[in-house]
């Protein structure tokens, strides 16, 4: 049966959603005989041959379209392996055919992804250097159910979305492709053709482990394997310890501004440079833990990092992922716990990120009354979608598992819990009972805390929750949200207000010191004096007090 030329034209025009139906080896009947055809699209090629493992030519390919679509008839038996010899632009090169390889995702993986219970998502989606049938390359995977076509584009193919279209698993909307010959360090993105319209989207990989430094936005193939941890003693001790049975003193750190190198353009310290200096300082000051402001990659360097685009990629401003592992390792070897500020409440609307990822509101709500945060002008995750749960839960597991963080400080929990947070009447959508509680977010937080405590004994979760929600740090089996601890925002405001008074008048405001005792035992509180209280012109702690510094 001759190849379907309509399908070929759709492929050449980057409109075909199932490239394996056209490209690669196909066994077909020709004049009553079984014939193996190999089809390939090589734009700009003048000649294509199929060669065997020994380098001998198996067949010369025939050009079916001037755009560069070729077909070769090999005979009745498919060779165990073959390569394509391509002549283009006056040069000749050989490559393995990406469309000769089968799926890399198993049926079990697809089942868990469809169910939303693949809590090690990073092991299957994203970019992974692997070996298939003795051939090294990179396996790519991305969730984009509404896209008509998804391609891997990068330096290796001239950012041409026609060259490497991906295989779609229809049952759950996951696309995958193994590209032989690619190596660590390649820059790449996904090019998507939405279901509606013909304008391509160029998106960074949601599960990328490393990305280019802003303002560049491409993902980069990175191999997380290979770091040799030396914190086994710490990890074992943490597993058998309890955060409620020993005092904890936490030092909050923004790595980009904590300490600079004046003699080198006033640059920030690298992860490895900061590790030794920060460990020595923290030990001298008597802290037991540090809490790092968000390290996930974000576009604006002048910010604290709370508008995350790349949830699985640590910022490259201070070094590589392995450098961050070395940072945590150094802290642990010095007896210091490391907490990460984690932001599952919202994400920015940058066009290359998660926003309208496949042309639809995939990660966020479509209704702006639910999907856009009015205070920060960011997008709110749709916690009612199992795949979004899976993405965020896997992200939490990723940082605890791959980077050995000792816990997560979950940012902006109040904005997750309330549908009317920072919204006026008429600007929010009630839940199914007519209330303002975000029931899906509540269930997500409960499951998050349960999963963290099950999978990583001794790890802590700390909520930045600024309202009077009951049971934030109560176990889920007692009706609470299940956090280990909660920031005591009320105490913080009271204590700062008290010390801002002139000492002459403080005796009239002693209730500020004692009021928190009325509720101090309702939660496992952390007494926080955070970055929020010393920025935007608020001044330092000593600057808030009356009098002179001397």
C-alpha positions in Angstrom: 0.0 0.0 0.0 1.5 3.3 -1.0 2.1 5.9 1.7 -0.8 8.3 2.3 0.4 11.6 0.7 -2.1 13.6 2.6 -0.5 12.4 5.8 2.9 13.1 4.4 1.9 16.7 3.5 0.5 17.2 7.0 3.7 16.0 8.5 5.8 18.2 6.2 3.6 21.2 7.1 4.0 20.3 10.9 0.3 19.5 11.3 0.5 15.7 11.9 -0.1 14.6 15.5 1.1 11.0 15.1 4.4 11.1 13.2 5.1 7.4 13.9 2.2 6.5 11.6 4.3 8.0 8.7 7.9 8.1 9.7 10.3 5.2 10.5 10.1 1.6 9.4 6.7 0.2 8.2 5.9 -3.3 6.9 3.5 -3.2 4.0 2.2 -5.3 1.2 3.6 -4.6 -2.3 2.6 -6.7 -5.2 1.7 -9.6 -2.9 5.0 -9.4 -1.1 5.9 -8.2 2.4 8.2 -5.1 2.1 9.8 -3.0 4.8 9.8 0.7 4.0 11.7 3.3 5.9 10.4 6.9 5.6 12.2 10.0 6.8 11.8 13.8 6.6 15.2 15.5 6.1 14.6 19.2 5.1 17.4 20.4 2.8 18.7 16.9 2.0 19.7 16.1 -1.6 20.2 12.4 -1.0 19.3 9.9 1.8 20.5 6.3 2.1 19.7 3.6 4.6 22.8 1.9 5.9 23.3 -1.2 8.1 25.3 -1.6 11.3 28.3 -2.5 9.2 28.1 0.8 7.2 27.0 -0.9 4.0 24.1 0.7 2.0 20.9 -1.2 2.4 18.8 1.0 0.1 18.8 4.3 -1.6 15.8 6.4 -0.6 13.5 8.0 -3.2 12.4 11.7 -2.7 8.6 11.9 -2.6 8.4 15.6 -1.9 10.8 18.4 -2.7 10.6 19.6 0.9 12.7 16.6 1.9 10.5 13.6 2.4 12.2 10.3 1.5 11.2 6.7 1.3 13.4 3.6 1.0 12.3 0.0 0.3 14.5 -2.5 2.3 13.1 -5.8 1.3 11.1 -8.4 3.3 13.1 -8.4 6.5 13.6 -5.4 8.8 17.3 -5.1 9.8 18.1 -5.3 13.5 19.4 -1.7 13.3 20.0 0.8 10.7 21.2 4.4 10.2 20.4 7.2 7.8 23.1 8.6 5.7 22.2 12.1 4.7 23.7 14.4 2.1 22.8 18.1 2.6 24.5 21.4 1.9 27.6 19.8 0.5 28.3 17.6 3.6 27.4 14.0 4.5 26.5 12.7 7.9 24.9 9.7 9.5 22.2 9.6 12.2 20.0 7.0 13.9 16.4 7.3 13.1 14.3 8.5 16.1 11.2 6.9 14.6 12.8 3.4 14.7 12.5 3.3 18.5 9.5 2.2 20.5 7.8 4.1 23.4 9.9 4.6 26.5 6.9 5.1 28.8 5.5 1.8 30.1 1.8 1.0 30.3 2.1 1.3 34.1 3.7 4.8 33.8 0.9 5.8 31.6 -1.7 4.4 34.0 -0.2 6.3 36.9 0.1 9.5 34.9 -3.6 9.2 33.8 -4.6 8.5 37.4 -2.5 11.4 38.7 -0.6 9.3 41.2 2.9 9.2 39.6 4.7 10.9 42.5 8.1 10.6 40.8 7.0 12.4 37.7 10.4 13.8 37.1 11.7 10.3 36.3 9.5 10.0 33.2 8.7 13.5 32.0 11.3 16.1 31.1 14.6 15.2 29.3 16.6 12.1 30.3 19.9 10.9 28.9 19.4 7.2 28.4 20.6 4.3 26.3 18.2 2.3 24.1 19.3 -0.8 22.3 22.9 0.2 22.8 22.4 3.7 21.4 22.8 6.8 23.6 20.4 9.7 23.4 17.8 11.7 25.2 14.2 10.8 26.0 11.7 13.6 26.1 8.3 13.6 27.7 5.6 16.3 28.2 1.9 16.5 29.1 -0.1 18.6 26.6 -3.4 16.8 26.0 -5.1 19.5 23.8 -2.2 20.1 21.5 -2.5 18.9 17.9 1.2 18.4 17.5 4.2 18.7 19.8 7.8 18.8 18.7 11.2 19.0 20.4 13.2 21.9 19.0 16.6 23.1 19.9 20.1 23.9 18.7 20.4 20.4 17.4 17.7 20.8 14.7 17.8 24.5 14.0 14.7 25.1 16.2 12.7 23.5 13.4 9.4 22.0 14.7 9.1 19.8 11.6 12.1 17.7 12.4 11.3 16.0 15.7 7.5 15.7 16.2 6.6 13.6 19.2 4.5 10.5 19.8 1.2 11.1 21.5 -0.4 8.7 24.0 -4.1 9.6 23.4 -5.3 8.1 26.7 -3.6 10.8 28.9 -2.2 13.4 26.6 1.4 12.7 27.2 3.9 13.1 24.3 7.3 11.4 24.1 10.2 11.0 21.8 13.7 9.4 22.1 16.2 11.3 20.0 19.4 9.3 19.6 22.7 11.1 19.5 21.8 14.0 21.8 23.9 14.7 24.8 23.8 16.6 28.1 24.0 20.4 27.7 21.7 20.7 24.7 19.3 23.6 24.8 15.7 22.7 23.9 12.0 23.7 24.1 8.7 22.3 23.0 6.9 23.7 20.0 3.2 23.1 20.2 0.4 23.5 17.7 -2.8 24.3 19.7 -6.1 22.6 18.9 -7.5 25.9 17.8 -5.6 28.2 15.4 -2.3 27.8 13.5 0.0 29.9 15.7 2.7 27.8 17.3 3.6 28.0 21.0 7.2 27.8 22.1 7.3 26.5 25.7 10.0 25.6 28.2 9.8 22.1 29.6 7.7 22.1 32.8 9.9 19.4 34.2 13.3 20.7 33.1 16.1 20.2 35.5 18.2 23.1 34.3 17.4 26.2 32.2 19.4 29.0 30.6 20.1 32.0 32.7 17.5 34.8 32.3 16.7 36.6 30.1 17.2 33.4 28.0 14.5 30.9 28.6 15.4 27.5 26.9 15.6 24.3 29.0 18.9 22.4 29.0 19.4 18.7 29.1 20.9 17.8 32.5 21.8 14.5 34.1 21.0 14.6 37.9 22.8 11.3 38.5 26.4 11.2 39.6 26.6 13.3 42.8 28.0 11.3 45.7 26.3 12.3 48.9 28.2 12.4 52.2 25.3 13.2 54.5 24.1 9.6 55.3 24.6 10.1 59.1 22.4 13.3 59.0 19.7 11.7 56.9 19.5 8.7 59.2 19.4 10.9 62.3 16.6 13.0 60.8 14.6 9.9 60.0 14.6 8.8 63.6 14.3 12.2 65.1 11.3 14.5 65.8 11.1 18.2 65.1 8.7 18.7 68.0 11.1 17.3 70.6 14.1 19.6 70.2 14.4 23.4 69.8 14.6 24.7 66.2 16.1 28.1 65.3 15.8 29.0 61.6 17.9 31.6 59.7 16.1 32.8 56.6 18.5 33.4 53.7 18.2 35.0 50.2 21.3 33.5 48.6 21.6 36.2 46.0 22.0 39.0 48.5 23.3 37.4 51.7 26.9 38.1 50.9 28.6 39.5 47.8 32.1 39.4 46.2 33.0 43.1 45.8 36.3 42.5 44.0 34.5 40.5 41.3 31.8 43.0 40.2 29.9 42.6 43.5 28.5 39.3 42.2 26.6 36.9 44.4 28.3 33.9 45.9 28.0 30.6 44.1 26.3 27.6 45.8 29.7 26.1 46.7 31.2 29.4 47.9 28.1 30.2 50.0 28.1 26.7 51.6 31.2 27.0 53.7 30.7 30.6 54.6 27.1 30.3 55.5 27.6 27.1 57.5 30.3 28.8 59.6 28.1 31.9 60.2 25.0 29.9 61.1 26.9 27.7 63.5 28.5 30.8 65.1 25.1 32.4 65.5 23.5 29.3 67.0 21.0 28.4 64.4 19.9 24.8 63.8 18.4 25.3 60.3 18.4 27.7 57.4 15.4 28.5 55.2 16.3 29.4 51.6 14.0 31.8 49.8 12.8 30.2 46.6 15.6 28.7 44.5 13.4 27.5 41.6 14.3 29.4 38.4 12.4 32.7 38.0 12.7 35.4 35.3 13.3 38.5 37.4 16.6 38.6 39.3 15.5 41.7 41.3 12.8 39.7 43.0 12.9 37.2 45.9 12.0 34.3 43.6 8.3 33.8 44.4 7.2 33.9 40.8 8.4 30.5 39.7 8.4 29.5 36.0 10.6 26.4 36.2 9.4 24.3 39.2 12.0 21.5 38.9 15.0 23.6 38.0 17.1 25.4 40.7 18.2 28.8 39.5 21.5 28.7 37.6 22.6 32.1 38.9 24.6 30.5 41.6 25.7 27.3 39.8 24.5 23.9 38.6 22.1 21.4 40.2 25.1 19.4 41.4 26.4 22.6 43.0 23.2 23.0 44.9 23.4 19.3 46.0 26.9 20.1 47.3 25.5 23.1 49.2 22.9 21.0 51.0 25.5 18.3 51.6 27.9 20.8 53.3 25.1 22.1 55.5 24.2 18.6 56.6 27.8 17.6 57.3 27.9 20.7 59.6 24.8 19.6 61.4 22.5 22.3 59.8 19.1 21.5 58.4 18.0 23.1 55.2 14.4 24.1 54.4 13.2 25.3 51.0 10.6 28.1 50.5 8.2 26.4 48.1 5.5 28.2 46.1 2.5 26.0 45.0 0.0 28.8 45.3 0.5 30.6 41.9 2.8 31.0 38.9 3.5 34.0 36.6 1.9 34.4 33.2 5.1 34.5 31.2 4.3 33.2 27.7 7.1 30.6 27.6 6.0 29.0 30.9 2.9 27.1 32.2 0.3 29.7 31.2 -2.0 28.3 28.6 0.6 25.6 28.1 -1.1 23.7 25.3 -3.3 26.5 24.1 -5.8 25.8 26.8 -5.9 26.7 30.5 -4.1 23.5 31.4 -2.5 24.3 34.8 -4.7 27.2 35.7 -8.5 27.9 35.9 -10.1 29.3 32.7 -12.3 31.7 34.7 -10.2 34.7 35.9 -12.3 34.9 39.0 -10.6 31.6 40.0 -7.5 31.5 37.8 -5.9 35.0 38.2 -4.6 36.3 41.5 -5.6 40.0 41.7 -2.9 41.0 44.2 0.1 39.6 42.4 -1.3 39.4 38.9 -0.3 35.8 38.7 -2.1 32.6 37.8 -3.6 30.2 40.3 -3.2 26.4 40.0 -6.3 24.4 39.3 -6.2 22.1 42.3 -9.3 20.2 41.1 -7.3 18.6 38.3 -5.5 15.4 39.1 -2.7 16.0 36.7 -2.0 19.4 38.4 -2.0 17.6 41.8 0.5 15.1 40.3 2.7 17.9 39.0 2.9 19.8 42.3 3.1 16.7 44.6 5.9 15.3 42.4 7.7 18.7 42.6 7.6 18.6 46.4 8.9 15.0 46.4 11.6 16.0 43.9 13.2 18.6 46.2 13.1 16.3 49.2 14.3 13.3 47.3 16.9 14.6 44.8 18.3 17.5 46.8 17.9 16.1 50.4 16.0 19.2 51.7 14.8 18.7 55.2 11.4 20.4 54.7 9.3 22.9 52.8 8.1 26.2 54.0 4.9 26.5 51.9 4.3 30.1 50.8 0.9 32.0 50.7 -1.2 29.2 52.1 -4.0 31.6 53.0 -4.3 32.5 49.3 -4.8 28.8 48.5 -7.4 28.2 51.2 -9.8 31.1 50.4 -11.6 31.6 47.1 -12.2 35.3 48.0 -8.6 36.0 49.1 -7.8 39.6 48.0 -11.0 39.7 46.0 -14.0 42.0 46.2 -17.6 40.9 46.2 -18.5 39.5 42.8 -14.9 38.8 41.9 -14.8 35.2 43.1 -16.7 31.9 42.6 -18.1 30.1 45.6 -17.5 26.4 46.2 -20.2 23.8 45.6 -21.6 24.5 49.1 -21.8 28.2 48.5 -18.8 28.9 50.8 -15.5 30.7 50.3 -13.2 27.8 51.2 -11.2 26.3 48.3 -12.1 22.7 48.9 -9.8 21.3 46.3 -6.8 23.3 47.7 -7.7 22.0 51.2 -7.6 18.4 50.0 -4.4 19.1 48.1 -2.6 20.4 51.2 -3.8 17.5 53.3 -2.5 15.0 50.8 0.7 16.9 50.3 1.5 16.8 54.0 0.5 13.2 54.3 2.7 12.2 51.4 5.7 14.2 52.7 5.5 12.6 56.1 5.0 9.1 54.7 7.8 9.3 52.1 10.3 11.4 54.0 10.1 10.7 57.8 11.6 13.6 59.8 11.0 16.1 57.0 8.9 19.2 58.1 6.3 21.3 56.3 5.7 24.8 57.6 2.8 26.9 56.5 2.9 30.6 56.0 -0.8 31.0 56.8 -2.0 34.5 57.9 -5.6 33.8 58.9 -7.3 32.0 61.7 -7.9 28.8 59.8 -8.4 26.0 62.4 -6.0 23.1 62.6 -3.3 24.1 60.2 -0.7 22.0 62.1 -3.2 19.4 63.3 -2.8 15.9 61.8 -5.1 15.1 58.9 -6.6 12.2 60.7 -7.8 14.7 63.3 -9.3 17.0 60.7 -6.4 19.3 60.3 -4.3 20.3 57.2 -1.4 18.2 58.5 1.4 20.8 58.5 4.3 20.2 60.9 4.2 23.9 62.0 2.7 27.2 61.2 4.1 30.7 61.2 2.7 32.8 64.0 1.9 36.0 62.1 -0.1 37.5 64.9 2.8 37.3 67.4 5.1 38.8 64.8 2.9 41.9 64.3 2.2 42.3 68.0 5.9 42.1 69.0 7.0 44.5 66.3 4.3 46.9 67.2 5.3 46.8 70.9 9.0 47.5 70.2 8.1 50.3 67.8 6.7 52.2 70.8 8.8 54.7 72.8 10.0 52.9 76.0 8.1 55.5 78.0 4.8 54.3 76.6 5.5 50.6 76.3 3.9 49.8 79.7 0.6 50.8 78.3 0.9 48.2 75.5 2.1 45.2 77.5 -1.0 43.3 76.2 0.9 43.1 72.9 3.4 40.8 74.6 0.8 38.6 76.3 -2.1 38.4 73.8 -0.5 35.6 71.8 -0.6 33.4 74.9 -4.4 33.1 74.4 -3.9 31.0 71.3 -0.2 29.9 71.5 -1.1 26.2 72.1 -3.7 25.9 69.4 -1.0 25.2 66.8 2.6 24.2 66.5 3.8 27.7 66.0 7.0 29.1 64.5 7.8 32.6 65.8 8.8 34.4 62.6 10.6 37.6 62.0 10.8 37.3 58.2 11.9 39.2 55.1 8.4 40.6 54.7 9.0 42.9 57.7 12.2 44.5 56.5 11.5 45.4 52.9 9.6 48.0 50.9 10.8 50.8 53.2 9.8 49.1 56.4 13.3 49.3 57.7 15.5 46.9 59.7 14.4 45.5 63.1 16.5 48.0 65.0 15.3 50.8 62.7 11.8 50.2 63.7 12.6 51.1 67.3 12.7 54.6 68.7 15.9 56.2 69.7 19.5 56.3 68.4 21.5 53.2 67.5 24.3 54.2 69.9 
